Amino acid sequence: NLLEELRRVKSTDATEITRLKRELETVRAVLRTYIIQVDSLQRANHQLQNENMMVRQQYNDATSQITSLTSEKQNLSEQVAIASQLDATGIDIMPQNKRGKQAKKTKDITRFTVSFTITKNITAKTGQRTIYVRLTKPNNDVVSNSGSFSYENKQLGYSAMKVIEYSGQEQSVTLYIPVSEFLSPGAFHAYIFAEGTMIGSGSISIAK
């Protein structure tokens, strides 16, 4: 009986071992398939990483180029804005008496005549332009303060203003500043402004 039982157990164990071997072969085959797939995925991942690096580099290059173009455009816009500004030259300040003649003394001055030439500028826009003249006394007070205008985020007083029709060609402009206040001798400065920009300046000294 014992021998018979031993044979049955041996036969059963052999069958189980055979089944396990077959399952092991199946697992090994599946594992080889997984290894091949993992290797393929690793190669694909490596390729994707390289492509990602390439795309990132292209993106960085494009971003840098856009930044450069934006900066260049801004610089060009600033240059165009500067080029399109008006320019006042030949500024002449004439103190006049009540007869319209040149006044020699401050006590005789009844008005100032400020004359200048706006130069030719084909890049400047044409049309109406508002010109402001700010004439200051020796103590820097504004002569005949008539109002204010905006300049560099602040308000400045002006002595006279005039609207001109600018055609882009050279143009002579004259403004008159009446005087009804005490003037002390010294240096008088005239500053010309247009569209928030100072386009010229001049001065005159009156001895007494």
Backbone hydrogen bonds, N-H to C=O, Kabsch-Sander energy under -0.5 kcal/mol:
donor,donor_aa,acceptor,acceptor_aa,energy
5,E,1,N,-2.7
6,L,2,L,-2.4
7,R,3,L,-2.2
8,R,4,E,-2.0
9,V,5,E,-2.5
10,K,6,L,-2.6
11,S,7,R,-2.8
12,T,8,R,-2.8
13,D,9,V,-2.9
14,A,10,K,-2.4
15,T,11,S,-2.2
16,E,12,T,-2.4
17,I,13,D,-2.8
18,T,14,A,-2.5
19,R,15,T,-2.4
20,L,16,E,-2.7
21,K,17,I,-2.4
22,R,18,T,-2.4
23,E,19,R,-2.5
24,L,20,L,-2.6
25,E,21,K,-2.6
26,T,22,R,-2.4
27,V,23,E,-2.9
28,R,24,L,-2.8
29,A,25,E,-2.5
30,V,26,T,-2.6
31,L,27,V,-2.9
32,R,28,R,-2.7
33,T,29,A,-2.0
34,Y,30,V,-2.6
35,I,31,L,-2.9
36,I,32,R,-2.4
37,Q,33,T,-2.5
38,V,34,Y,-3.3
39,D,35,I,-2.7
40,S,36,I,-2.4
41,L,37,Q,-2.8
42,Q,38,V,-2.7
43,R,39,D,-2.2
44,A,40,S,-2.5
45,N,41,L,-3.0
46,H,42,Q,-2.6
47,Q,43,R,-2.3
48,L,44,A,-2.6
49,Q,45,N,-2.6
50,N,46,H,-2.2
51,E,47,Q,-2.7
52,N,48,L,-3.0
53,M,49,Q,-2.6
54,M,50,N,-2.3
55,V,51,E,-2.9
56,R,52,N,-2.8
57,Q,53,M,-2.4
58,Q,54,M,-2.6
59,Y,55,V,-2.9
60,N,56,R,-3.0
61,D,57,Q,-2.8
62,A,58,Q,-2.8
63,T,59,Y,-3.0
64,S,60,N,-2.7
65,Q,61,D,-2.4
66,I,62,A,-2.8
67,T,63,T,-2.7
68,S,64,S,-2.4
69,L,65,Q,-2.9
70,T,66,I,-2.9
71,S,67,T,-2.5
72,E,68,S,-2.6
73,K,69,L,-2.9
74,Q,70,T,-2.5
75,N,71,S,-2.6
76,L,72,E,-2.7
77,S,73,K,-2.7
78,E,74,Q,-2.6
79,Q,75,N,-2.6
80,V,76,L,-2.8
81,A,77,S,-2.7
82,I,78,E,-2.6
83,A,79,Q,-2.9
84,S,80,V,-1.9
85,Q,82,I,-1.3
88,A,199,I,-2.6
89,T,87,D,-0.5
89,T,117,T,-2.9
92,D,115,S,-3.3
94,M,92,D,-0.6
94,M,113,T,-2.9
96,Q,111,R,-3.1
97,N,101,K,-2.8
100,G,97,N,-2.0
103,A,95,P,-2.5
108,D,105,K,-1.2
109,I,106,T,-1.1
110,T,96,Q,-3.1
111,R,96,Q,-1.5
112,F,177,I,-2.6
113,T,94,M,-2.8
114,V,112,F,-0.6
114,V,175,L,-2.8
115,S,92,D,-2.6
115,S,113,T,-0.6
116,F,173,V,-2.3
117,T,89,T,-2.8
118,I,171,Q,-3.4
119,T,87,D,-2.5
119,T,117,T,-0.6
121,N,168,G,-2.2
124,A,121,N,-0.7
127,G,166,Y,-2.9
129,R,164,I,-2.6
131,I,129,R,-0.6
131,I,162,K,-3.4
132,Y,193,F,-2.5
133,V,160,A,-3.0
134,R,191,Y,-2.7
135,L,133,V,-0.7
136,T,134,R,-0.6
136,T,189,H,-2.8
137,K,141,D,-3.1
140,N,137,K,-2.2
143,V,135,L,-3.4
145,N,142,V,-0.8
146,S,158,Y,-3.2
147,G,158,Y,-0.5
149,F,156,L,-2.0
151,Y,154,K,-3.2
154,K,151,Y,-0.7
156,L,149,F,-2.7
158,Y,147,G,-1.7
159,S,133,V,-3.0
160,A,133,V,-1.6
162,K,131,I,-2.4
164,I,129,R,-3.0
164,I,162,K,-0.6
166,Y,127,G,-3.0
166,Y,164,I,-0.8
171,Q,118,I,-2.5
173,V,116,F,-2.8
175,L,114,V,-2.5
177,I,112,F,-3.1
179,V,110,T,-3.2
186,G,206,I,-2.2
188,F,204,I,-3.6
189,H,136,T,-1.4
190,A,202,G,-3.2
191,Y,134,R,-2.2
192,I,200,G,-3.0
193,F,132,Y,-2.7
194,A,197,T,-2.6
195,E,130,T,-0.7
197,T,194,A,-1.1
199,I,192,I,-2.3
199,I,197,T,-0.6
200,G,192,I,-1.1
202,G,190,A,-2.3
204,I,188,F,-2.4
206,I,186,G,-2.9
207,A,205,S,-0.5
208,K,104,K,-0.5
